[in-house]
Amino acid sequence: MAGKKSSAEKRHAQSEVRRLRNKAVKSEVHTFVRKYLEAVQKKDQNASLEALKKVQSELDNAQRKGVMKRNAVSRKKSRMFKLYNVTFASSAN
């Protein structure tokens, strides 16, 4: 009987796998956000736009996987776009 797992042990093992997967997805999002912020600080519009697209994609991916909630993703994307527009508004004129 030593080979049997209790349901609590199984649930714990499952939650650990999910926790590590969620942590990896969040880490990816944080990495792309950091790269975006660095590009904005350097005032590099093209790099910032590319990084912004990648951040948006990663956030949508995290939402689709259920790692982040819809409103949190929307809020972060809104703030990223707002930062881009404020930073590069003068170069459009």
PDB file of N, CA, C and O in Angstrom:
ATOM      1  N   MET A   1       0.800  -1.206   0.000  1.00  0.00           N
ATOM      2  CA  MET A   1       0.000   0.000   0.000  1.00  0.00           C
ATOM      3  C   MET A   1       0.844   1.272   0.000  1.00  0.00           C
ATOM      4  O   MET A   1       0.308   2.381   0.006  1.00  0.00           O
ATOM      5  N   ALA A   2       2.153   1.108  -0.007  1.00  0.00           N
ATOM      6  CA  ALA A   2       3.024   2.272   0.070  1.00  0.00           C
ATOM      7  C   ALA A   2       2.973   3.101  -1.211  1.00  0.00           C
ATOM      8  O   ALA A   2       3.362   4.269  -1.188  1.00  0.00           O
ATOM      9  N   GLY A   3       2.508   2.539  -2.326  1.00  0.00           N
ATOM     10  CA  GLY A   3       2.490   3.256  -3.592  1.00  0.00           C
ATOM     11  C   GLY A   3       1.310   4.193  -3.761  1.00  0.00           C
ATOM     12  O   GLY A   3       1.280   4.981  -4.706  1.00  0.00           O
ATOM     13  N   LYS A   4       0.343   4.123  -2.867  1.00  0.00           N
ATOM     14  CA  LYS A   4      -0.852   4.962  -2.999  1.00  0.00           C
ATOM     15  C   LYS A   4      -0.621   6.345  -2.433  1.00  0.00           C
ATOM     16  O   LYS A   4       0.021   6.514  -1.397  1.00  0.00           O
ATOM     17  N   LYS A   5      -1.156   7.331  -3.133  1.00  0.00           N
ATOM     18  CA  LYS A   5      -1.098   8.718  -2.681  1.00  0.00           C
ATOM     19  C   LYS A   5      -2.462   9.121  -2.170  1.00  0.00           C
ATOM     20  O   LYS A   5      -3.487   8.741  -2.735  1.00  0.00           O
ATOM     21  N   SER A   6      -2.468   9.891  -1.100  1.00  0.00           N
ATOM     22  CA  SER A   6      -3.754  10.413  -0.650  1.00  0.00           C
ATOM     23  C   SER A   6      -4.167  11.532  -1.600  1.00  0.00           C
ATOM     24  O   SER A   6      -3.333  12.081  -2.320  1.00  0.00           O
ATOM     25  N   SER A   7      -5.444  11.864  -1.601  1.00  0.00           N
ATOM     26  CA  SER A   7      -5.930  12.920  -2.485  1.00  0.00           C
ATOM     27  C   SER A   7      -5.290  14.260  -2.115  1.00  0.00           C
ATOM     28  O   SER A   7      -5.069  15.107  -2.981  1.00  0.00           O
ATOM     29  N   ALA A   8      -4.996  14.447  -0.823  1.00  0.00           N
ATOM     30  CA  ALA A   8      -4.361  15.700  -0.391  1.00  0.00           C
ATOM     31  C   ALA A   8      -2.952  15.810  -0.963  1.00  0.00           C
ATOM     32  O   ALA A   8      -2.524  16.888  -1.373  1.00  0.00           O
ATOM     33  N   GLU A   9      -2.235  14.690  -0.987  1.00  0.00           N
ATOM     34  CA  GLU A   9      -0.881  14.692  -1.547  1.00  0.00           C
ATOM     35  C   GLU A   9      -0.922  14.967  -3.050  1.00  0.00           C
ATOM     36  O   GLU A   9      -0.076  15.681  -3.587  1.00  0.00           O
ATOM     37  N   LYS A  10      -1.911  14.392  -3.711  1.00  0.00           N
ATOM     38  CA  LYS A  10      -2.044  14.620  -5.152  1.00  0.00           C
ATOM     39  C   LYS A  10      -2.365  16.084  -5.429  1.00  0.00           C
ATOM     40  O   LYS A  10      -1.771  16.688  -6.323  1.00  0.00           O
ATOM     41  N   ARG A  11      -3.298  16.660  -4.675  1.00  0.00           N
ATOM     42  CA  ARG A  11      -3.662  18.064  -4.868  1.00  0.00           C
ATOM     43  C   ARG A  11      -2.455  18.974  -4.608  1.00  0.00           C
ATOM     44  O   ARG A  11      -2.246  19.962  -5.312  1.00  0.00           O
ATOM     45  N   HIS A  12      -1.680  18.629  -3.603  1.00  0.00           N
ATOM     46  CA  HIS A  12      -0.500  19.434  -3.301  1.00  0.00           C
ATOM     47  C   HIS A  12       0.509  19.370  -4.452  1.00  0.00           C
ATOM     48  O   HIS A  12       1.088  20.387  -4.833  1.00  0.00           O
ATOM     49  N   ALA A  13       0.709  18.195  -4.990  1.00  0.00           N
ATOM     50  CA  ALA A  13       1.640  18.031  -6.113  1.00  0.00           C
ATOM     51  C   ALA A  13       1.148  18.819  -7.326  1.00  0.00           C
ATOM     52  O   ALA A  13       1.941  19.465  -8.012  1.00  0.00           O
ATOM     53  N   GLN A  14      -0.149  18.768  -7.589  1.00  0.00           N
ATOM     54  CA  GLN A  14      -0.724  19.503  -8.721  1.00  0.00           C
ATOM     55  C   GLN A  14      -0.568  21.006  -8.529  1.00  0.00           C
ATOM     56  O   GLN A  14      -0.227  21.733  -9.462  1.00  0.00           O
ATOM     57  N   SER A  15      -0.823  21.461  -7.305  1.00  0.00           N
ATOM     58  CA  SER A  15      -0.733  22.899  -7.055  1.00  0.00           C
ATOM     59  C   SER A  15       0.713  23.377  -7.176  1.00  0.00           C
ATOM     60  O   SER A  15       0.954  24.511  -7.591  1.00  0.00           O
ATOM     61  N   GLU A  16       1.666  22.535  -6.822  1.00  0.00           N
ATOM     62  CA  GLU A  16       3.078  22.910  -6.951  1.00  0.00           C
ATOM     63  C   GLU A  16       3.476  23.053  -8.417  1.00  0.00           C
ATOM     64  O   GLU A  16       4.213  23.971  -8.774  1.00  0.00           O
ATOM     65  N   VAL A  17       2.993  22.155  -9.261  1.00  0.00           N
ATOM     66  CA  VAL A  17       3.263  22.232 -10.700  1.00  0.00           C
ATOM     67  C   VAL A  17       2.660  23.519 -11.259  1.00  0.00           C
ATOM     68  O   VAL A  17       3.315  24.231 -12.020  1.00  0.00           O
ATOM     69  N   ARG A  18       1.427  23.819 -10.889  1.00  0.00           N
ATOM     70  CA  ARG A  18       0.765  25.042 -11.364  1.00  0.00           C
ATOM     71  C   ARG A  18       1.480  26.292 -10.866  1.00  0.00           C
ATOM     72  O   ARG A  18       1.637  27.264 -11.605  1.00  0.00           O
ATOM     73  N   ARG A  19       1.913  26.257  -9.604  1.00  0.00           N
ATOM     74  CA  ARG A  19       2.605  27.413  -9.030  1.00  0.00           C
ATOM     75  C   ARG A  19       3.881  27.724  -9.809  1.00  0.00           C
ATOM     76  O   ARG A  19       4.165  28.882 -10.115  1.00  0.00           O
ATOM     77  N   LEU A  20       4.642  26.687 -10.125  1.00  0.00           N
ATOM     78  CA  LEU A  20       5.886  26.890 -10.869  1.00  0.00           C
ATOM     79  C   LEU A  20       5.612  27.373 -12.292  1.00  0.00           C
ATOM     80  O   LEU A  20       6.351  28.210 -12.810  1.00  0.00           O
ATOM     81  N   ARG A  21       4.567  26.860 -12.924  1.00  0.00           N
ATOM     82  CA  ARG A  21       4.215  27.299 -14.272  1.00  0.00           C
ATOM     83  C   ARG A  21       3.769  28.758 -14.250  1.00  0.00           C
ATOM     84  O   ARG A  21       4.173  29.545 -15.106  1.00  0.00           O
ATOM     85  N   ASN A  22       2.934  29.121 -13.271  1.00  0.00           N
ATOM     86  CA  ASN A  22       2.473  30.503 -13.147  1.00  0.00           C
ATOM     87  C   ASN A  22       3.636  31.452 -12.867  1.00  0.00           C
ATOM     88  O   ASN A  22       3.689  32.563 -13.394  1.00  0.00           O
ATOM     89  N   LYS A  23       4.564  30.994 -12.030  1.00  0.00           N
ATOM     90  CA  LYS A  23       5.730  31.812 -11.696  1.00  0.00           C
ATOM     91  C   LYS A  23       6.569  32.080 -12.941  1.00  0.00           C
ATOM     92  O   LYS A  23       7.081  33.186 -13.118  1.00  0.00           O
ATOM     93  N   ALA A  24       6.711  31.080 -13.800  1.00  0.00           N
ATOM     94  CA  ALA A  24       7.494  31.242 -15.028  1.00  0.00           C
ATOM     95  C   ALA A  24       6.824  32.249 -15.963  1.00  0.00           C
ATOM     96  O   ALA A  24       7.502  33.085 -16.561  1.00  0.00           O
ATOM     97  N   VAL A  25       5.507  32.173 -16.092  1.00  0.00           N
ATOM     98  CA  VAL A  25       4.778  33.096 -16.971  1.00  0.00           C
ATOM     99  C   VAL A  25       4.896  34.520 -16.442  1.00  0.00           C
ATOM    100  O   VAL A  25       5.146  35.447 -17.212  1.00  0.00           O
ATOM    101  N   LYS A  26       4.717  34.704 -15.130  1.00  0.00           N
ATOM    102  CA  LYS A  26       4.821  36.037 -14.540  1.00  0.00           C
ATOM    103  C   LYS A  26       6.237  36.592 -14.692  1.00  0.00           C
ATOM    104  O   LYS A  26       6.423  37.786 -14.925  1.00  0.00           O
ATOM    105  N   SER A  27       7.216  35.729 -14.560  1.00  0.00           N
ATOM    106  CA  SER A  27       8.603  36.150 -14.706  1.00  0.00           C
ATOM    107  C   SER A  27       8.864  36.661 -16.122  1.00  0.00           C
ATOM    108  O   SER A  27       9.555  37.662 -16.310  1.00  0.00           O
ATOM    109  N   GLU A  28       8.310  35.972 -17.109  1.00  0.00           N
ATOM    110  CA  GLU A  28       8.439  36.413 -18.511  1.00  0.00           C
ATOM    111  C   GLU A  28       7.817  37.796 -18.692  1.00  0.00           C
ATOM    112  O   GLU A  28       8.399  38.669 -19.336  1.00  0.00           O
ATOM    113  N   VAL A  29       6.637  37.984 -18.121  1.00  0.00           N
ATOM    114  CA  VAL A  29       5.952  39.272 -18.235  1.00  0.00           C
ATOM    115  C   VAL A  29       6.811  40.369 -17.612  1.00  0.00           C
ATOM    116  O   VAL A  29       6.998  41.429 -18.208  1.00  0.00           O
ATOM    117  N   HIS A  30       7.334  40.112 -16.413  1.00  0.00           N
ATOM    118  CA  HIS A  30       8.152  41.113 -15.724  1.00  0.00           C
ATOM    119  C   HIS A  30       9.403  41.457 -16.536  1.00  0.00           C
ATOM    120  O   HIS A  30       9.818  42.615 -16.587  1.00  0.00           O
ATOM    121  N   THR A  31       9.993  40.453 -17.165  1.00  0.00           N
ATOM    122  CA  THR A  31      11.193  40.670 -17.969  1.00  0.00           C
ATOM    123  C   THR A  31      10.894  41.589 -19.145  1.00  0.00           C
ATOM    124  O   THR A  31      11.654  42.519 -19.413  1.00  0.00           O
ATOM    125  N   PHE A  32       9.793  41.337 -19.847  1.00  0.00           N
ATOM    126  CA  PHE A  32       9.453  42.159 -21.004  1.00  0.00           C
ATOM    127  C   PHE A  32       9.042  43.566 -20.591  1.00  0.00           C
ATOM    128  O   PHE A  32       9.316  44.525 -21.312  1.00  0.00           O
ATOM    129  N   VAL A  33       8.388  43.702 -19.438  1.00  0.00           N
ATOM    130  CA  VAL A  33       8.034  45.034 -18.934  1.00  0.00           C
ATOM    131  C   VAL A  33       9.314  45.810 -18.623  1.00  0.00           C
ATOM    132  O   VAL A  33       9.414  46.993 -18.947  1.00  0.00           O
ATOM    133  N   ARG A  34      10.289  45.153 -17.998  1.00  0.00           N
ATOM    134  CA  ARG A  34      11.556  45.810 -17.666  1.00  0.00           C
ATOM    135  C   ARG A  34      12.270  46.264 -18.942  1.00  0.00           C
ATOM    136  O   ARG A  34      12.788  47.379 -18.996  1.00  0.00           O
ATOM    137  N   LYS A  35      12.299  45.413 -19.960  1.00  0.00           N
ATOM    138  CA  LYS A  35      12.952  45.777 -21.224  1.00  0.00           C
ATOM    139  C   LYS A  35      12.234  46.964 -21.878  1.00  0.00           C
ATOM    140  O   LYS A  35      12.873  47.840 -22.460  1.00  0.00           O
ATOM    141  N   TYR A  36      10.912  46.982 -21.778  1.00  0.00           N
ATOM    142  CA  TYR A  36      10.126  48.090 -22.325  1.00  0.00           C
ATOM    143  C   TYR A  36      10.469  49.393 -21.604  1.00  0.00           C
ATOM    144  O   TYR A  36      10.696  50.421 -22.242  1.00  0.00           O
ATOM    145  N   LEU A  37      10.505  49.344 -20.277  1.00  0.00           N
ATOM    146  CA  LEU A  37      10.797  50.544 -19.498  1.00  0.00           C
ATOM    147  C   LEU A  37      12.210  51.062 -19.781  1.00  0.00           C
ATOM    148  O   LEU A  37      12.434  52.272 -19.820  1.00  0.00           O
ATOM    149  N   GLU A  38      13.150  50.154 -19.976  1.00  0.00           N
ATOM    150  CA  GLU A  38      14.519  50.560 -20.312  1.00  0.00           C
ATOM    151  C   GLU A  38      14.547  51.268 -21.670  1.00  0.00           C
ATOM    152  O   GLU A  38      15.240  52.271 -21.836  1.00  0.00           O
ATOM    153  N   ALA A  39      13.794  50.743 -22.632  1.00  0.00           N
ATOM    154  CA  ALA A  39      13.746  51.359 -23.963  1.00  0.00           C
ATOM    155  C   ALA A  39      13.118  52.751 -23.890  1.00  0.00           C
ATOM    156  O   ALA A  39      13.566  53.675 -24.569  1.00  0.00           O
ATOM    157  N   VAL A  40      12.089  52.896 -23.074  1.00  0.00           N
ATOM    158  CA  VAL A  40      11.436  54.201 -22.926  1.00  0.00           C
ATOM    159  C   VAL A  40      12.393  55.198 -22.273  1.00  0.00           C
ATOM    160  O   VAL A  40      12.460  56.357 -22.682  1.00  0.00           O
ATOM    161  N   GLN A  41      13.127  54.748 -21.264  1.00  0.00           N
ATOM    162  CA  GLN A  41      14.070  55.643 -20.583  1.00  0.00           C
ATOM    163  C   GLN A  41      15.176  56.112 -21.511  1.00  0.00           C
ATOM    164  O   GLN A  41      15.695  57.218 -21.355  1.00  0.00           O
ATOM    165  N   LYS A  42      15.539  55.274 -22.478  1.00  0.00           N
ATOM    166  CA  LYS A  42      16.568  55.646 -23.450  1.00  0.00           C
ATOM    167  C   LYS A  42      16.009  56.536 -24.559  1.00  0.00           C
ATOM    168  O   LYS A  42      16.753  57.001 -25.423  1.00  0.00           O
ATOM    169  N   LYS A  43      14.689  56.773 -24.531  1.00  0.00           N
ATOM    170  CA  LYS A  43      13.994  57.594 -25.527  1.00  0.00           C
ATOM    171  C   LYS A  43      14.121  57.015 -26.940  1.00  0.00           C
ATOM    172  O   LYS A  43      14.146  57.754 -27.925  1.00  0.00           O
ATOM    173  N   ASP A  44      14.200  55.688 -27.022  1.00  0.00           N
ATOM    174  CA  ASP A  44      14.296  55.008 -28.318  1.00  0.00           C
ATOM    175  C   ASP A  44      12.886  54.597 -28.734  1.00  0.00           C
ATOM    176  O   ASP A  44      12.349  53.603 -28.246  1.00  0.00           O
ATOM    177  N   GLN A  45      12.293  55.375 -29.641  1.00  0.00           N
ATOM    178  CA  GLN A  45      10.887  55.165 -29.988  1.00  0.00           C
ATOM    179  C   GLN A  45      10.653  53.828 -30.676  1.00  0.00           C
ATOM    180  O   GLN A  45       9.699  53.124 -30.345  1.00  0.00           O
ATOM    181  N   ASN A  46      11.511  53.465 -31.631  1.00  0.00           N
ATOM    182  CA  ASN A  46      11.307  52.202 -32.356  1.00  0.00           C
ATOM    183  C   ASN A  46      11.442  50.999 -31.435  1.00  0.00           C
ATOM    184  O   ASN A  46      10.618  50.085 -31.481  1.00  0.00           O
ATOM    185  N   ALA A  47      12.476  50.995 -30.599  1.00  0.00           N
ATOM    186  CA  ALA A  47      12.671  49.888 -29.656  1.00  0.00           C
ATOM    187  C   ALA A  47      11.520  49.833 -28.656  1.00  0.00           C
ATOM    188  O   ALA A  47      11.067  48.753 -28.275  1.00  0.00           O
ATOM    189  N   SER A  48      11.053  51.003 -28.239  1.00  0.00           N
ATOM    190  CA  SER A  48       9.939  51.059 -27.281  1.00  0.00           C
ATOM    191  C   SER A  48       8.671  50.478 -27.887  1.00  0.00           C
ATOM    192  O   SER A  48       7.936  49.745 -27.224  1.00  0.00           O
ATOM    193  N   LEU A  49       8.417  50.810 -29.152  1.00  0.00           N
ATOM    194  CA  LEU A  49       7.214  50.305 -29.804  1.00  0.00           C
ATOM    195  C   LEU A  49       7.267  48.791 -29.948  1.00  0.00           C
ATOM    196  O   LEU A  49       6.275  48.103 -29.707  1.00  0.00           O
ATOM    197  N   GLU A  50       8.417  48.277 -30.337  1.00  0.00           N
ATOM    198  CA  GLU A  50       8.574  46.818 -30.463  1.00  0.00           C
ATOM    199  C   GLU A  50       8.399  46.146 -29.098  1.00  0.00           C
ATOM    200  O   GLU A  50       7.717  45.128 -28.984  1.00  0.00           O
ATOM    201  N   ALA A  51       9.017  46.721 -28.073  1.00  0.00           N
ATOM    202  CA  ALA A  51       8.911  46.160 -26.728  1.00  0.00           C
ATOM    203  C   ALA A  51       7.475  46.237 -26.221  1.00  0.00           C
ATOM    204  O   ALA A  51       7.006  45.332 -25.531  1.00  0.00           O
ATOM    205  N   LEU A  52       6.777  47.321 -26.565  1.00  0.00           N
ATOM    206  CA  LEU A  52       5.382  47.484 -26.147  1.00  0.00           C
ATOM    207  C   LEU A  52       4.503  46.397 -26.764  1.00  0.00           C
ATOM    208  O   LEU A  52       3.637  45.835 -26.093  1.00  0.00           O
ATOM    209  N   LYS A  53       4.727  46.110 -28.025  1.00  0.00           N
ATOM    210  CA  LYS A  53       3.965  45.042 -28.683  1.00  0.00           C
ATOM    211  C   LYS A  53       4.221  43.695 -28.011  1.00  0.00           C
ATOM    212  O   LYS A  53       3.304  42.893 -27.836  1.00  0.00           O
ATOM    213  N   LYS A  54       5.477  43.457 -27.637  1.00  0.00           N
ATOM    214  CA  LYS A  54       5.832  42.190 -26.995  1.00  0.00           C
ATOM    215  C   LYS A  54       5.207  42.101 -25.599  1.00  0.00           C
ATOM    216  O   LYS A  54       4.724  41.043 -25.196  1.00  0.00           O
ATOM    217  N   VAL A  55       5.221  43.217 -24.868  1.00  0.00           N
ATOM    218  CA  VAL A  55       4.603  43.237 -23.533  1.00  0.00           C
ATOM    219  C   VAL A  55       3.117  42.950 -23.653  1.00  0.00           C
ATOM    220  O   VAL A  55       2.566  42.164 -22.883  1.00  0.00           O
ATOM    221  N   GLN A  56       2.466  43.591 -24.624  1.00  0.00           N
ATOM    222  CA  GLN A  56       1.034  43.381 -24.823  1.00  0.00           C
ATOM    223  C   GLN A  56       0.745  41.911 -25.112  1.00  0.00           C
ATOM    224  O   GLN A  56      -0.200  41.337 -24.571  1.00  0.00           O
ATOM    225  N   SER A  57       1.551  41.318 -25.954  1.00  0.00           N
ATOM    226  CA  SER A  57       1.377  39.915 -26.303  1.00  0.00           C
ATOM    227  C   SER A  57       1.565  39.011 -25.082  1.00  0.00           C
ATOM    228  O   SER A  57       0.783  38.085 -24.862  1.00  0.00           O
ATOM    229  N   GLU A  58       2.595  39.282 -24.299  1.00  0.00           N
ATOM    230  CA  GLU A  58       2.869  38.465 -23.111  1.00  0.00           C
ATOM    231  C   GLU A  58       1.756  38.606 -22.069  1.00  0.00           C
ATOM    232  O   GLU A  58       1.366  37.628 -21.432  1.00  0.00           O
ATOM    233  N   LEU A  59       1.253  39.823 -21.902  1.00  0.00           N
ATOM    234  CA  LEU A  59       0.151  40.027 -20.955  1.00  0.00           C
ATOM    235  C   LEU A  59      -1.103  39.285 -21.401  1.00  0.00           C
ATOM    236  O   LEU A  59      -1.786  38.660 -20.590  1.00  0.00           O
ATOM    237  N   ASP A  60      -1.401  39.360 -22.697  1.00  0.00           N
ATOM    238  CA  ASP A  60      -2.570  38.640 -23.221  1.00  0.00           C
ATOM    239  C   ASP A  60      -2.395  37.129 -23.032  1.00  0.00           C
ATOM    240  O   ASP A  60      -3.348  36.416 -22.722  1.00  0.00           O
ATOM    241  N   ASN A  61      -1.180  36.666 -23.221  1.00  0.00           N
ATOM    242  CA  ASN A  61      -0.872  35.255 -23.053  1.00  0.00           C
ATOM    243  C   ASN A  61      -1.077  34.830 -21.591  1.00  0.00           C
ATOM    244  O   ASN A  61      -1.644  33.770 -21.324  1.00  0.00           O
ATOM    245  N   ALA A  62      -0.616  35.655 -20.656  1.00  0.00           N
ATOM    246  CA  ALA A  62      -0.777  35.362 -19.232  1.00  0.00           C
ATOM    247  C   ALA A  62      -2.260  35.334 -18.853  1.00  0.00           C
ATOM    248  O   ALA A  62      -2.686  34.519 -18.033  1.00  0.00           O
ATOM    249  N   GLN A  63      -3.038  36.234 -19.460  1.00  0.00           N
ATOM    250  CA  GLN A  63      -4.475  36.252 -19.184  1.00  0.00           C
ATOM    251  C   GLN A  63      -5.136  34.992 -19.733  1.00  0.00           C
ATOM    252  O   GLN A  63      -5.965  34.376 -19.063  1.00  0.00           O
ATOM    253  N   ARG A  64      -4.770  34.619 -20.937  1.00  0.00           N
ATOM    254  CA  ARG A  64      -5.356  33.437 -21.569  1.00  0.00           C
ATOM    255  C   ARG A  64      -5.079  32.174 -20.757  1.00  0.00           C
ATOM    256  O   ARG A  64      -5.922  31.280 -20.678  1.00  0.00           O
ATOM    257  N   LYS A  65      -3.901  32.107 -20.159  1.00  0.00           N
ATOM    258  CA  LYS A  65      -3.519  30.936 -19.363  1.00  0.00           C
ATOM    259  C   LYS A  65      -4.121  30.963 -17.966  1.00  0.00           C
ATOM    260  O   LYS A  65      -4.027  29.987 -17.221  1.00  0.00           O
ATOM    261  N   GLY A  66      -4.745  32.094 -17.612  1.00  0.00           N
ATOM    262  CA  GLY A  66      -5.366  32.185 -16.294  1.00  0.00           C
ATOM    263  C   GLY A  66      -4.398  32.575 -15.197  1.00  0.00           C
ATOM    264  O   GLY A  66      -4.732  32.475 -14.016  1.00  0.00           O
ATOM    265  N   VAL A  67      -3.207  33.018 -15.561  1.00  0.00           N
ATOM    266  CA  VAL A  67      -2.202  33.409 -14.578  1.00  0.00           C
ATOM    267  C   VAL A  67      -2.518  34.797 -14.025  1.00  0.00           C
ATOM    268  O   VAL A  67      -2.325  35.060 -12.838  1.00  0.00           O
ATOM    269  N   MET A  68      -3.004  35.679 -14.892  1.00  0.00           N
ATOM    270  CA  MET A  68      -3.361  37.033 -14.476  1.00  0.00           C
ATOM    271  C   MET A  68      -4.827  37.296 -14.811  1.00  0.00           C
ATOM    272  O   MET A  68      -5.362  36.755 -15.778  1.00  0.00           O
ATOM    273  N   LYS A  69      -5.460  38.125 -14.005  1.00  0.00           N
ATOM    274  CA  LYS A  69      -6.864  38.443 -14.238  1.00  0.00           C
ATOM    275  C   LYS A  69      -7.018  39.498 -15.323  1.00  0.00           C
ATOM    276  O   LYS A  69      -6.107  40.283 -15.586  1.00  0.00           O
ATOM    277  N   ARG A  70      -8.181  39.499 -15.940  1.00  0.00           N
ATOM    278  CA  ARG A  70      -8.451  40.378 -17.079  1.00  0.00           C
ATOM    279  C   ARG A  70      -8.244  41.852 -16.748  1.00  0.00           C
ATOM    280  O   ARG A  70      -7.600  42.577 -17.506  1.00  0.00           O
ATOM    281  N   ASN A  71      -8.790  42.296 -15.613  1.00  0.00           N
ATOM    282  CA  ASN A  71      -8.678  43.709 -15.261  1.00  0.00           C
ATOM    283  C   ASN A  71      -7.240  44.108 -14.965  1.00  0.00           C
ATOM    284  O   ASN A  71      -6.828  45.224 -15.282  1.00  0.00           O
ATOM    285  N   ALA A  72      -6.475  43.206 -14.360  1.00  0.00           N
ATOM    286  CA  ALA A  72      -5.069  43.498 -14.067  1.00  0.00           C
ATOM    287  C   ALA A  72      -4.289  43.661 -15.365  1.00  0.00           C
ATOM    288  O   ALA A  72      -3.454  44.557 -15.490  1.00  0.00           O
ATOM    289  N   VAL A  73      -4.565  42.795 -16.323  1.00  0.00           N
ATOM    290  CA  VAL A  73      -3.891  42.869 -17.627  1.00  0.00           C
ATOM    291  C   VAL A  73      -4.281  44.161 -18.337  1.00  0.00           C
ATOM    292  O   VAL A  73      -3.425  44.852 -18.889  1.00  0.00           O
ATOM    293  N   SER A  74      -5.566  44.486 -18.322  1.00  0.00           N
ATOM    294  CA  SER A  74      -6.040  45.708 -18.971  1.00  0.00           C
ATOM    295  C   SER A  74      -5.404  46.942 -18.347  1.00  0.00           C
ATOM    296  O   SER A  74      -5.010  47.870 -19.055  1.00  0.00           O
ATOM    297  N   ARG A  75      -5.307  46.951 -17.032  1.00  0.00           N
ATOM    298  CA  ARG A  75      -4.716  48.084 -16.322  1.00  0.00           C
ATOM    299  C   ARG A  75      -3.236  48.239 -16.694  1.00  0.00           C
ATOM    300  O   ARG A  75      -2.776  49.351 -16.953  1.00  0.00           O
ATOM    301  N   LYS A  76      -2.506  47.145 -16.718  1.00  0.00           N
ATOM    302  CA  LYS A  76      -1.079  47.213 -17.050  1.00  0.00           C
ATOM    303  C   LYS A  76      -0.865  47.664 -18.494  1.00  0.00           C
ATOM    304  O   LYS A  76       0.017  48.477 -18.770  1.00  0.00           O
ATOM    305  N   LYS A  77      -1.671  47.135 -19.409  1.00  0.00           N
ATOM    306  CA  LYS A  77      -1.542  47.537 -20.811  1.00  0.00           C
ATOM    307  C   LYS A  77      -1.862  49.018 -20.973  1.00  0.00           C
ATOM    308  O   LYS A  77      -1.180  49.729 -21.711  1.00  0.00           O
ATOM    309  N   SER A  78      -2.892  49.476 -20.289  1.00  0.00           N
ATOM    310  CA  SER A  78      -3.280  50.878 -20.364  1.00  0.00           C
ATOM    311  C   SER A  78      -2.142  51.774 -19.885  1.00  0.00           C
ATOM    312  O   SER A  78      -1.852  52.797 -20.505  1.00  0.00           O
ATOM    313  N   ARG A  79      -1.507  51.397 -18.797  1.00  0.00           N
ATOM    314  CA  ARG A  79      -0.424  52.207 -18.247  1.00  0.00           C
ATOM    315  C   ARG A  79       0.785  52.210 -19.174  1.00  0.00           C
ATOM    316  O   ARG A  79       1.476  53.222 -19.303  1.00  0.00           O
ATOM    317  N   MET A  80       1.037  51.074 -19.819  1.00  0.00           N
ATOM    318  CA  MET A  80       2.168  50.989 -20.749  1.00  0.00           C
ATOM    319  C   MET A  80       1.924  51.895 -21.965  1.00  0.00           C
ATOM    320  O   MET A  80       2.821  52.626 -22.387  1.00  0.00           O
ATOM    321  N   PHE A  81       0.720  51.844 -22.520  1.00  0.00           N
ATOM    322  CA  PHE A  81       0.390  52.688 -23.670  1.00  0.00           C
ATOM    323  C   PHE A  81       0.419  54.165 -23.286  1.00  0.00           C
ATOM    324  O   PHE A  81       0.884  55.006 -24.055  1.00  0.00           O
ATOM    325  N   LYS A  82      -0.078  54.469 -22.101  1.00  0.00           N
ATOM    326  CA  LYS A  82      -0.091  55.848 -21.632  1.00  0.00           C
ATOM    327  C   LYS A  82       1.341  56.375 -21.512  1.00  0.00           C
ATOM    328  O   LYS A  82       1.623  57.499 -21.927  1.00  0.00           O
ATOM    329  N   LEU A  83       2.238  55.577 -20.952  1.00  0.00           N
ATOM    330  CA  LEU A  83       3.636  55.966 -20.831  1.00  0.00           C
ATOM    331  C   LEU A  83       4.255  56.203 -22.200  1.00  0.00           C
ATOM    332  O   LEU A  83       4.990  57.171 -22.399  1.00  0.00           O
ATOM    333  N   TYR A  84       3.954  55.316 -23.143  1.00  0.00           N
ATOM    334  CA  TYR A  84       4.488  55.469 -24.499  1.00  0.00           C
ATOM    335  C   TYR A  84       3.984  56.767 -25.122  1.00  0.00           C
ATOM    336  O   TYR A  84       4.762  57.534 -25.690  1.00  0.00           O
ATOM    337  N   ASN A  85       2.685  57.009 -25.013  1.00  0.00           N
ATOM    338  CA  ASN A  85       2.096  58.203 -25.637  1.00  0.00           C
ATOM    339  C   ASN A  85       2.620  59.498 -25.007  1.00  0.00           C
ATOM    340  O   ASN A  85       2.875  60.474 -25.712  1.00  0.00           O
ATOM    341  N   VAL A  86       2.776  59.504 -23.700  1.00  0.00           N
ATOM    342  CA  VAL A  86       3.274  60.699 -23.019  1.00  0.00           C
ATOM    343  C   VAL A  86       4.741  60.943 -23.381  1.00  0.00           C
ATOM    344  O   VAL A  86       5.155  62.082 -23.597  1.00  0.00           O
ATOM    345  N   THR A  87       5.513  59.874 -23.442  1.00  0.00           N
ATOM    346  CA  THR A  87       6.946  60.003 -23.695  1.00  0.00           C
ATOM    347  C   THR A  87       7.243  60.460 -25.119  1.00  0.00           C
ATOM    348  O   THR A  87       8.138  61.273 -25.347  1.00  0.00           O
ATOM    349  N   PHE A  88       6.481  59.926 -26.074  1.00  0.00           N
ATOM    350  CA  PHE A  88       6.799  60.190 -27.476  1.00  0.00           C
ATOM    351  C   PHE A  88       5.780  61.106 -28.164  1.00  0.00           C
ATOM    352  O   PHE A  88       5.727  61.152 -29.393  1.00  0.00           O
ATOM    353  N   ALA A  89       4.981  61.827 -27.395  1.00  0.00           N
ATOM    354  CA  ALA A  89       3.976  62.725 -27.972  1.00  0.00           C
ATOM    355  C   ALA A  89       4.628  63.882 -28.705  1.00  0.00           C
ATOM    356  O   ALA A  89       4.139  64.293 -29.757  1.00  0.00           O
ATOM    357  N   SER A  90       5.710  64.414 -28.182  1.00  0.00           N
ATOM    358  CA  SER A  90       6.350  65.582 -28.789  1.00  0.00           C
ATOM    359  C   SER A  90       7.021  65.230 -30.116  1.00  0.00           C
ATOM    360  O   SER A  90       7.135  66.087 -30.992  1.00  0.00           O
ATOM    361  N   SER A  91       7.469  63.974 -30.279  1.00  0.00           N
ATOM    362  CA  SER A  91       8.152  63.605 -31.523  1.00  0.00           C
ATOM    363  C   SER A  91       7.169  63.431 -32.681  1.00  0.00           C
ATOM    364  O   SER A  91       7.573  63.435 -33.843  1.00  0.00           O
ATOM    365  N   ALA A  92       5.873  63.279 -32.367  1.00  0.00           N
ATOM    366  CA  ALA A  92       4.863  63.148 -33.426  1.00  0.00           C
ATOM    367  C   ALA A  92       4.547  64.511 -34.052  1.00  0.00           C
ATOM    368  O   ALA A  92       4.151  64.583 -35.215  1.00  0.00           O
ATOM    369  N   ASN A  93       4.720  65.584 -33.283  1.00  0.00           N
ATOM    370  CA  ASN A  93       4.401  66.932 -33.782  1.00  0.00           C
ATOM    371  C   ASN A  93       5.530  67.550 -34.547  1.00  0.00           C
ATOM    372  O   ASN A  93       5.408  68.677 -35.026  1.00  0.00           O
TER     373      ASN A  93
END
